Amino acid sequence: MNSLMFKLSYRKLMRNKIYSIANILGLTVGFASFTLIALFIQYELNWDKHNDNFSQIYRIQRYVTNARYAQAGNNISPHTRAITAQLIEGKYPEFEKLTVIYEHNPSFLGTDDEHLVNQKGGIAADTCYFDVFTYHFIEGDKTTALSQPYSIVLSETLAKKLFNKTDVLNETVLLEKKIPLTVTGVYNDLPYNSSIRAPYILSFSTLKPLYNIERSSLWAGSCMTFAKLKPGVDAKVAENKIKHLFAGYDDLKYTEMQLCPLSKVYLNFNDRNDYLHVLRLFGLIGIFILVMSGFNYINLSLAQASMRGKEVALKKVIGSHKKSFVVQFLSETITVSIISLIIALLLAALLLPVFNNIVDKHLTFNFIRNWKLILLLFGVAVLTGILSGIYPAVFMASSKITALFKENFLGRERNSFSLKKTLVSLQFAISLFLIVLTLSFSMQIKYITNKDIGFRKEGLLYAPIKISNNTASFGHLRQRLLKNPDVTDVSLSENFPFVRQGGGTTNWEGAGQDEKITCRFNQVSYNYLSMLETNLVAGRNFSPSFSGDIGKSCIINETAAKCFGWDNPIGKRIKDNRLTVVGVVKDFVFADMHNPVEPGIYTLAPDMISGDWIFSFRVNEKNAASVKSMLTEELNATFPSDPFEISDFSFAFAGENAYRIYQSLNKSLLFFTLLNVLLAIVGVFGLVAFTVARRTKEIGVRKINGSSPTAIFNLLNREYLFLILFSSLVAFPSAWMLYMRIPSANKLPVQPWIFIVSIVMLFLIVLASTSLLTIKAATRNPVEALRYE
């Protein structure tokens, strides 16, 4: 019986090719879109899960309790003092292992002075690191790889990049062209969704000769400490025991320690949940598209069933039972669902590279590893088939034979807001919802791209350099570079907007006892603010004329002045009265486009420089390539032992994390909105086909009584405008509320014109997609419609 039913289902598919293609197309798009979105969400929720001890690993982070005016969660820091692990080890039995790492600034590695690789994301780690995190070594012994100074462990990719092979034990790598390191291990590349995906790992003991940092250093505050708790330990109990770990240190007595589970390190370490809103939006889109494809299928099934009255009536006449109708209809709809799912899975695999480019991720789709997702989709496909077939099957099986022969068994729904219209209205609502969001995010991208960030970003170049000697004079170098007419200014800074930001806390004149704010410190040359073309709102800039500015004066931004509560900041003091405010600079964005501007404090850098600095250049944009070549030659001559790379600021701005998330979200919304509109078109096609089939004789009668083709065309299409307007009552408030819930300090307000454009766009799309069927019905010879009456 089942075999016969599936044979009948196959024949039905072949006989009604237009409906079959529409059904399969709609379901395929829905299943494929849902699969891609599910893979993305799964990827984002599985960061760091490659670690064997994932559920036991926590990052120890600092919470500053006396910080006022905390912004964007900046009173919580992932960085701890290097000594943190030693203060816990052996004293608290809940902690099984602790490891300390140091984030190494971008560094140049090479096998000689000429062949250098600029690597970001490298770290230095102690000997316990591989006891906490899971690495698979290709070469070397991970238990001893980080035990000696001047040791380095390479990722598989970096080893091949440097040596064209992975068998490189005991080979020498030069750090910054001058520090020889011995390769003690090579490990398999970590998954891309790893919080720490280091291309290389230095032994922590190497930091002592390089930067005078030891694992027992109290002053070294740029480290991170990770703990592996013993199985079964309550993290809250362990956290309470170390919360006041630094209470005995005067400078740190207002610092509380927190345990952040590894599962939250990437998503929301400071409990702001901003990115979780994005994931929820993706999940909502996936569900919407899947629901829309199901609605389409139900509508098309109903439309097709409405034309099978005589078939069912004849079967009932010859004795077929209700059960056989149900089985037949369900076998047809489930078959189509499963066929669509198989095609969708193949399509998702083919589209994955394109989708990866859209969301800027490295998603993979493995039919074996993702068996749970495939099983879920299979269940959804079967359920969709059941829901699509059960209504027409039961309805027709219960209808009278005379009504079936007349094919008016669904006529009772003619003037009601039927199930089919309800489903299409929901489709329109979803389409309008996504169109509004897509247009809103497109405008948001344009807004933050063109927004005045407080300084001129065009014509800016920068070059971070780790200067190994202190014989270079910035002033002399600047004068030489300014001789080139295409270089309008040169400045020096410890940090630079969208590239690197410093952090710290300070007290201020008029503050309460032990009251501090978290702020961004930056040591800069006297012309740094003028080079950026920012504006002072009070006081003066740094100047060579004021020799006492070094170490005694500072410039603050407007946000800092507001946080300090100063109406007249000039002459006020901060940092235990060591720094006097001589100027206030207008707020400019230096960290990201998502969070509000934080308090900024600028101090004057010395002329003789060494250590880690960033040179920035204001140049003629038209001759940027030749200027970059000249700058490279001059810097090479000045710092022959120190490698560097000159970069365009526009790439740093475009690569900022929040900006990239906005871009990928906008492209994703556009991608899925187009698919959603396609589904809406398929859904409307189903409703039009159903309407035309149901009202064929009515149209014939109207034409005989004098109705023009234009009047018939308007009759068939005007209800869609009503459905779209009705759908907007649901879609617009929902889209507005969701857009408003997405946080951002630089967000464009909702634009009213977007709602109007959305309705017009959807109506034109629907009109274009339905015109073929409605025009054909309006111009059809009425005799054809009435010949069987």
Secondary structure, 3 states (H helix, E strand, C coil): CHHHHHHHHHHHHHHCHHHHHHHHHHHHHHHHHHHHHHHHHHHHCCCCCCCCCHHHEEEEEEEECCEECCCCCCCEECCECCCHHHHHCCCCCCEEEEEEEEECCCEEEECCCCCEEEECCCEEECCCHHHHCCCCEEEECCCCCCCCCCEEEEEHHHHHHHHCCCCCCCCEEEECCCEEEEEEEEECCCCCCCCCCCCEEEEHHHHHHHHCCCCCCCCCCCEEEEEEECCCCCHHHHHHHHCCCCCCCHHHCCEEEEEEEHHHHCCCCCCCCHHHHHHHHHHHHHHHHHHHHHHHHHHHHHHHHCCCHHHHHHHHHCCCCHHHHHHHHHHHHHHHHHHHHHHHHHHHHHHHHHHHHHHCCCCCCCCCCCHHHHHHHHHHHHHHHHHHHHHHHHHHHHCCHHHHHHCCCCHHHCCCCCHHHHHHHHHHHHHHHHHHHHHHHHHHHHHHHHCCCCCCCCCEEEEEEEEEEEEEEHHHHHHHHCCCCCEEEEEEECCECCCECCCEEECECCCCCCCEEEEEEEEECCCHHHHHCCCEEEECCCCCCCHHHCCCEEEEEHHHHHHHCCCCCCCCEECCCCEEEEEEECCCCCCCCCCCCCCEEEEECCCEEEEEEEEEEEECHHHHHHHHHHHHHHHHHHCCCCCCCCEEHHHHHHCCHHHHHHHHHHHHHHHHHHHHHHHHHHHHHHHHHHHHHHCHHHHHHHHHCCCCHHHHHHHHHHHHHHHHHHHHHHHHHHHHHHHHHCCCCCCCCCCHHHHHHHHHHHHHHHHHHHHHHHHHHHCCCHHHHHCCC
